Amino acid sequence: MEYTELQVTTNFSFLRGASHPEEMIEQAITLGYKKIAITDHNTLAGIVRAHAAAKGKDIQIIPACRLNLLDGYSLLAYPINKEAYSRLSALLSLGNLRTEKGDCHLYKADIYANAKDMKFIVVPPASLNDNFEFEPLFKATLKEYKHFLGNNLYIGAVRSYQANDNKRLFRLAQLSDELNIPMVATNDVYYHNLERRELQDVLTCIREKCTIYNAGYRLHQNAERYLKPVKEMHRLFREHPDAIKRTQEIADACQFSLSELKYVYPEEITTEGRTPQEELVYLTWAGANERFDNNIPEKIRKTIEMELDFIERKNYASYFLTVHDFVSYARKHKILCQGRGSAANSVVCYCLGITSVDPSKFNLLFARFMSDARDEPPDIDVDFEHERREEVMQYIYDKYGRDRAGIVATVTTVHAKGAIRDVAKAMGMSVDAINRLSNSLWEFTDEWFDGKRITAEGFDANDPHLLKVLDLTYQYVGFPRQLGQHTGGFVITQGKLSDLCPILNARMKDRTCIEWNKDDIETLGFLKVDVLALGMLTCLRKGFDLAKQHYGLDLTLEDINKEEDDAVYEMISHADTIGVFQIESRAQMSMLPRLRPKCFYDLVIEVAIVRPGPIQGDMEDVVTKSIRSNILPKNWKLFWVVH
């Protein structure tokens, strides 16, 4: 007989679970599980990572959730189909939007209203009274749950290795028979292997703001909350084989997979009954005639046709129209904006007004933006004035509604300095010792751990307590700590966004987010639109206002670069660029005298070189030496952009 673990808490139940979703899946595969449920507390934030880890493997993920209620005992909820998953996601959205970010307020009535096509397991209280019985309130709540949830309700049973385990299971079996609620086995997993028990204890101390010395009963009593082999679960419940069998009953009923979620773009982006592709074609040619004064060069015409054909094959028309809609709103309300990045390589983007870079002047390659060789969605970054970007964001919310538009989350992870402070405090170290450790720690390297650096800071490199703190810190680094909001990435849908992913309030007023980050939505094939803020655009807009006020000049982004001043590039070549956007960093200032840009395009190449990737690969030295040796081809600048 097989067994499916139906109660798994990952580290996306912040400061509770002590293993990543990926670690849970890898361990489950190693142990021979065919199915496993992820049941984080009041969230679905970790299920996409589990789904991605299981993709192509011989294991199925059951997307589920532990619902902690304000007026009742917790329930594990398992949607059996896509419609039920949407109801679970909407239920979590309801609880999230009732309160501040980080909380989820749910009540029994909310569960009853959204219970269709869901299986539930009630989580019993851990303790028995003096008569070795559950409190009367638990029995009364079970009766109520049974009345509203019917045959979809089960009672969860856990072997927690306490002295009263047999009595608890006996009482649960009695309640199961009396109320006709089947009992099902779970292991209430909080970490993938037993070595993580210590870290889980430390996470509890961090959450409860106590130390390992005074945590007491707030800690789990033993190290049994790890994912156990199937045979071990059979042994533990050998007296209740039906409880094991029912795990398969629930697992077999849950056929929903995250792969079934389909992202559909909104329809408001088209006019006069046109399809998205027809609308894009119409707007592109209208923009092209405006850009080129009704005299479109043949080369540009062919490029437009090529790009439109590619966009149609990839079905990306809606994405371009959405970005065009935001840019049009900004232009209409005189909010300075500019598309940047590889989108500047697209003539369609230029014709739509998304970017002001004329590709006919710079021979830019569309393939750097999108290509058949790279099966990736387009990524158009549009910067808006930082002082007025919020107007654009609220326009998006107003147009589509908060039930259809949300900002992508960012998963804030624990870094070394924060991790060592949290762990050392939980382990009872003094404040001055914690400060000294944190200030001396740059990164986890062999040099730092070899003892010399630790000794230099006044610590005993062989102190077992200190070594344990460092070991736990090493495990803790990289754990998710909270869900933040992306700088401006929006997901907009035709139907309700909460049908796909739970929505929650952001810390900022009048903003709502989803629980998944950009990697999660990319895994599921969702598209996001970036609405970013740039302070320099505000500076430019104020400069335009001053130029108009004092000199009568009506400047725009399109015409400020028509005439290049040699004196400006002479200053740039001497690294006299303090306060000049993009080329004011020390790295840029050290590179400018070596490349000596003479025009705007030279400057583009120089900025492209001084980036993390090229720097780590020593590409800037290669390019500089090649220029001096005169060995690069004539079109070396184009060569660099492509590579």
Secondary structure, DSSP 8 states (H G I E B T S, - for coil): ----B--B--TTSTTT--S-HHHHHHHHHHTT-SEEEE--BT--TTHHHHHHHHTTSS-EEEE-EEE--SSS--EEEEE-SHHHHHHHHHHHHHHHHTS-TT-----HHHHHHT-TTEEEEE---S---TTS---HHHHHHHHHHHHHHGGGEEEEEE----TTHHHHHHHHHHHHHHHT--EEEE--B-BSSGGGHHHHHHHHHHHHT--TTT-GGGS-SSS--B---HHHHHHHTTT-HHHHHHHHHHHHH----GGG------STT--TT--HHHHHHHHHHHHHHHHTTT---HHHHHHHHHHHHHHHHHT-HHHHHHHHHHHHHHHHTT--EEEEGGGGG-HHHHHTTS----HHHHT--GGGT-BTTB------EEEEETTTHHHHHHHHHHHH-TTTEEEEEEEEE--HHHHHHHHHHHTT--HHHHHHHHHH-SS--HHHHTSHHHHHTT--TT-HHHHHHHHHHHHHTT-EEEEEEEEEEEEE-SS-GGGTS-EEE-SSTT-EEEEEEHHHHHHTT---EEEEEEHHHHHHHHHHHHHHHHH-----TTTTTSS--HHHHHHHHTT--TT-TTS-SHHHHHHHHHH---SHHHHHHHHHHSSHHHHHTTHHHHHHHHHHHT-S-TTHHHHHHH-
